[in-house]
Amino acid sequence: MRERRSGDRPDSPTTGPVGDDPEADTTAGERTDAKAALRRLMATRRGGTGPRAARTGGAETGGAETARRVLALPEVATAVWVAAFVGLPSEPDTRPLLEALRARGTRVLLPAVREDLDLDFREFTGTLVPGALGTREPPPAAPAVDLAAADVVLVPAVAVDRLGRRLGRGGGSYDRALRRVHPRATLVAVVDDLAIVDRVPVDAHDLSVSVIVTATQVVRRGPV
């Protein structure tokens, strides 16, 4: 397995604030309300689509296609550490991806939800146990690793737009955790096609993703 060298990373950061804030003329309260409204809209959309298998054309097929597209990303192909997640029922099935990354020799980190809703990250070695809020996570005995070690960070999203602006569930877990990523790590949203919307409301501190991957497409962030 290759070791990280200083020259392995690109010269410019691949994560960061969303650029010129399109919500600059709105108040913080208005942005909070807009985010809540978008979460409600997404919940309504998903409520009419049935279970994960119906949305993806089959859970097994969708998970395999998502894995294939993520694995083909150049940033993932050269990564030593990839931070990922175990998809909830309303999210893409990431299990095929996790196993494929391990089979390739990539070290995988998975989140564990803390009592304060922040996230710790542990190495995934093949075993998962129930975690908080319906999640599954590596057991407490698994090695803990700083998220800053990750070359690529795969994140879920309730919604994301083509400028890379991401909306989470509202608990702030990823907002806090992503402050600890390496400034040159690549952020990738792994979502289903329903999650891609025209515009996501953002605050100045929100981080954008560089890449969006679904079972059917890969979207590189447009100019901001």
C-alpha positions in Angstrom: 0.0 0.0 0.0 1.4 3.3 -1.0 2.3 5.9 1.7 1.2 9.5 1.4 3.8 11.9 0.3 3.6 15.7 0.2 3.5 15.6 -3.5 0.5 13.3 -3.6 -2.0 16.1 -3.0 -3.1 18.7 -5.6 -1.7 22.2 -5.4 -5.1 23.9 -4.7 -7.7 23.1 -2.2 -10.7 21.0 -3.3 -13.0 22.0 -0.5 -14.0 25.3 0.9 -16.8 27.8 1.4 -19.3 27.9 -1.4 -17.8 31.1 -2.9 -19.8 34.3 -3.3 -22.8 33.7 -1.1 -26.0 33.8 -3.2 -27.9 34.4 0.0 -26.0 37.5 0.9 -29.1 39.7 1.0 -31.0 37.4 3.2 -30.9 37.1 7.0 -29.7 34.1 8.9 -33.3 33.4 10.0 -34.5 33.5 6.4 -31.8 31.0 5.4 -32.7 28.7 8.2 -36.3 28.8 7.1 -35.4 28.2 3.5 -33.3 25.1 4.5 -36.2 23.8 6.6 -38.6 24.3 3.7 -36.3 22.4 1.3 -36.0 19.5 3.8 -39.8 19.3 3.9 -40.0 19.4 0.1 -37.4 16.6 -0.2 -39.3 14.5 2.4 -42.5 14.9 0.4 -40.7 13.9 -2.8 -39.3 10.8 -1.2 -42.5 9.9 0.5 -44.1 9.4 -2.9 -41.3 7.3 -4.4 -41.4 4.1 -2.2 -38.4 2.4 -0.7 -34.8 2.6 -1.8 -35.1 -0.2 -4.3 -37.9 1.6 -6.2 -35.8 4.8 -6.4 -32.6 3.2 -7.6 -33.9 0.6 -10.0 -33.1 -2.1 -7.4 -31.0 -1.6 -4.3 -28.4 -4.0 -5.4 -28.1 -2.6 -8.9 -28.1 1.0 -7.6 -25.4 0.3 -5.0 -23.2 -1.4 -7.5 -23.5 1.4 -10.0 -22.8 4.0 -7.4 -19.8 2.1 -6.3 -18.5 1.8 -9.8 -18.8 5.5 -10.4 -17.1 6.5 -7.1 -14.3 4.0 -7.6 -13.6 5.5 -11.1 -13.0 9.0 -9.6 -9.3 9.8 -10.0 -9.2 11.3 -6.5 -10.5 8.0 -5.1 -8.2 5.8 -7.2 -5.2 7.5 -5.6 -6.5 7.9 -2.1 -4.9 6.2 0.9 -7.8 7.0 3.2 -11.4 7.5 2.2 -14.0 8.6 4.8 -17.4 7.2 3.8 -20.7 6.5 5.4 -23.2 3.6 5.7 -26.4 4.7 3.9 -29.6 5.0 5.9 -32.8 3.6 4.3 -33.5 7.0 2.6 -29.9 7.2 1.2 -27.9 5.2 -1.4 -26.8 1.7 -0.4 -23.0 2.2 0.1 -22.2 -1.3 1.3 -20.9 -2.5 -2.2 -18.7 0.6 -2.2 -17.3 0.0 1.3 -16.4 -3.6 0.4 -14.9 -2.6 -3.0 -12.7 0.1 -1.3 -11.4 -2.5 1.2 -10.8 -5.0 -1.6 -8.7 -2.4 -3.5 -6.6 -1.8 -0.4 -8.0 1.6 0.4 -8.3 2.4 4.1 -11.9 3.3 5.0 -13.1 5.5 7.8 -16.8 5.5 8.9 -18.5 7.9 11.3 -19.8 7.2 14.8 -22.3 9.7 16.2 -21.3 11.1 19.6 -23.7 12.2 22.3 -23.2 15.8 21.3 -24.1 14.8 17.7 -20.5 15.5 16.5 -18.9 12.6 14.6 -15.9 10.5 15.5 -14.3 8.4 12.8 -13.2 4.8 13.1 -11.5 2.5 10.6 -13.9 0.0 9.0 -12.4 -3.5 9.0 -15.6 -5.3 7.9 -17.7 -5.2 11.1 -20.6 -2.9 11.8 -22.7 -2.5 14.9 -25.8 -0.4 15.6 -25.1 3.3 16.3 -27.1 6.3 17.4 -30.0 7.6 15.3 -30.5 4.4 13.3 -26.9 4.4 12.0 -24.4 1.6 11.7 -20.8 2.1 12.6 -17.6 0.3 13.3 -17.4 -1.2 16.9 -16.0 1.0 19.6 -12.8 -1.1 19.6 -12.0 -0.2 16.0 -9.1 2.2 15.6 -10.0 5.9 15.9 -8.5 8.0 13.2 -8.6 11.8 12.7 -10.8 12.8 9.8 -7.9 15.0 8.6 -6.2 11.8 7.5 -8.8 11.3 4.7 -7.8 12.1 1.2 -11.4 11.9 0.1 -14.5 12.4 2.2 -17.8 10.9 1.0 -20.8 12.6 2.5 -24.6 12.1 2.4 -27.0 14.9 1.6 -30.7 15.6 1.7 -30.2 17.9 -1.3 -27.3 19.2 -3.3 -27.1 21.5 -6.3 -24.7 21.6 -9.2 -22.6 24.3 -7.6 -21.8 21.8 -4.9 -24.0 23.4 -2.2 -25.1 20.7 0.2 -28.0 20.4 2.6 -27.8 18.0 5.5 -30.4 16.7 7.9 -30.2 19.7 10.2 -28.5 18.1 13.2 -25.2 19.7 12.3 -23.1 16.5 12.6 -21.4 16.9 9.3 -21.1 20.7 9.6 -19.0 20.2 12.7 -17.0 17.2 11.4 -16.2 18.8 8.1 -14.3 21.6 9.8 -11.7 19.0 10.6 -11.0 17.8 7.0 -7.7 18.4 5.4 -8.0 21.6 3.4 -7.0 19.7 0.2 -9.2 16.7 0.7 -11.9 16.2 -1.9 -15.5 16.3 -0.7 -17.9 14.1 -2.7 -21.7 13.9 -2.2 -23.0 10.4 -2.7 -26.7 10.7 -3.3 -29.6 9.5 -5.4 -30.8 11.5 -8.4 -33.7 12.9 -6.4 -31.3 14.8 -4.2 -30.0 17.1 -7.0 -31.9 20.3 -7.0 -31.6 23.7 -8.7 -30.5 25.6 -5.6 -29.6 24.9 -2.0 -29.7 27.8 0.5 -26.3 28.3 2.2 -24.6 30.2 5.0 -21.1 31.7 4.7 -19.5 28.9 6.7 -21.0 26.0 4.7 -18.6 23.9 2.8 -19.3 22.9 -0.8 -18.6 19.5 -2.4 -16.4 19.2 -5.4 -18.2 16.2 -6.9 -21.7 14.7 -6.9 -22.1 11.0 -7.6 -25.3 9.1 -8.1 -26.0 5.6 -9.6 -26.5 7.3 -13.0 -24.1 10.3 -13.2 -21.1 12.1 -11.9 -21.4 15.9 -11.6 -18.3 18.1 -11.2 -18.9 21.4 -9.4 -19.5 24.3 -11.7 -17.9 27.7 -11.3 -18.8 29.7 -8.2 
